[in-house]
Amino acid sequence: MHSKNVIIITVMKRLFLLFVSVITLTSVEAQVLTLDSCRAKALRSNKQVGIARMKKEVATNTRKAARTKYLPHIDVTGGYVYSSREVSILNNDQKELLSNIGSIGAGTIQGHMAGLDAGFQQVMQGVLRKQMSKGNLDLNKALILGDIANDVKLGFGQMGQQMMQQFALAGDEIGQKIVDAFRTNTHHIFTASATLTQPLYMGGAIVSANKMADIAEKMADTNIEAKQQDVLFAVENAYWTVVSLRHKQRLAEAYLELVEKLNADVHKMIDNGVATRADGLKVDVAVNEAEMVKTKVDNGLTLAKMLLCKECGMPMNENITLEDELKEELEGDIIAQEYYADNINELRPELQLLSDAVDITKQQTRIAKAGYMPQVALMTGALFSSPSVYNSFERKFKGSFNVGVMVRVPVLDWGETMYKVRASKNATNIAQLQLSEAEELVDLQVNQCTFKVREANKNLSAAKKNIQRAEENLRCANVGFKEGVMQTSDVMAAQTAWLQAQTQKVDAEIDVKLSETALKKAVGLF
């Protein structure tokens, strides 16, 4: 009776699982992926690869920017300045003198004219007295002539005074114009300039900087390759892990069926009195253990698929099926190949990056040495301002062009350049040591991966032989159990040995794939 209940429960479980599977398959169609499609999806969607590609664009633009250092550069500037005080070429005394230069001149001339008038009157009186003493003039005629001379002097005096007034006004006006002409009108100053600089010789610094930019762009390409290899390596590991767990899931299901069949047979024997209840309890424990193993494998397979989906850039709950997990068995004659390469330094991105780092430090040393060299540059430009000073101070935009050569010769820097050169050479030595150490580690890694490939092939060969023995052992145990010459524990031991042998075979097959993948990555042939 107990055996019938177990059989009914088992059948119900299987029907339920079949019903859930049918519902799942009809609602969501699983996406079948090959290893190549997984690799392609990962390369398209991986964020680290995307970052590496962006860094390549940065390096490319940096290299293009470095090229512009060979070309002339033009700078244009403009400005406006307001000053609360005006720049003055004349001082206050000079302005005062020029503003009153007419009045000062007229006063000086009038002073001289007054002196001339007094002298003229004395001369006329002397002449008249001399003529009277000679008898040429009498007193009345002398008085008349004196009055006439006095009237002429007064007439000329009035005329001269009028002329001096006009002279003073004209002179003051001219002086004021001169003062106004010397005004700079610098309260509001507008400037505009354009400068062209063409480097002629910078001590080799520009050439070295461009070489560094080229190396940096090359390193960006190598970095993309390194990231892609890491992504492909991770994807292949995740892919074969899923395949391994799927095959182990089938083994767990097959093992569960074996144990359940044995459980059913033992309970029938208990019902018929040819087996003890202790035998039934042992089988029940084996069934529970088989179910636990299957549960662990199921959970592990789900997590492994989630990881693979993440690596491929798909939603982690995506329903996927791998091409190799659909196969009942992996390739029958699967053998891990051994890869060799004489140019590992060129194939391994890590070694390429370290080698390029050495080259960059050498270029940095050349840039540091440029500090010893003179620097020559051609400069030309134009400067415009308002007010301009080329035709007095005009409120117009005017300017001039200029051209010249600038030479910079380092004379004394207290050893700064020497210290920089020494530091750069030390950096080169460090980079070379790092490269040498990395080459040794890569060589060791290649040898280790080669040994693992050989070991995986040997393990797979041994696992295949164990399969044959385990299957024969299980067959004999089942036959002996039916004939009644073997105990339940013997059959359970044979089933466990069969499961272990099958599991070891799956592990060995996957280990062959993974060891071959690791060797390809170590050699740089991804």
PyMOL commands that set and color helices and strands:
alter all, ss='L'
color gray80, all
select helices_A, chain A and resi 2-27+35-45+47-70+92-99+101-134+139-181+205-272+277-311+323-325+344-347+349-372+416-483+488-523
alter helices_A, ss='H'
color red, helices_A
select strands_A, chain A and resi 31-33+73-82+188-201+320-322+375-386+398-408
alter strands_A, ss='S'
color yellow, strands_A
deselect
rebuild
show_as cartoon
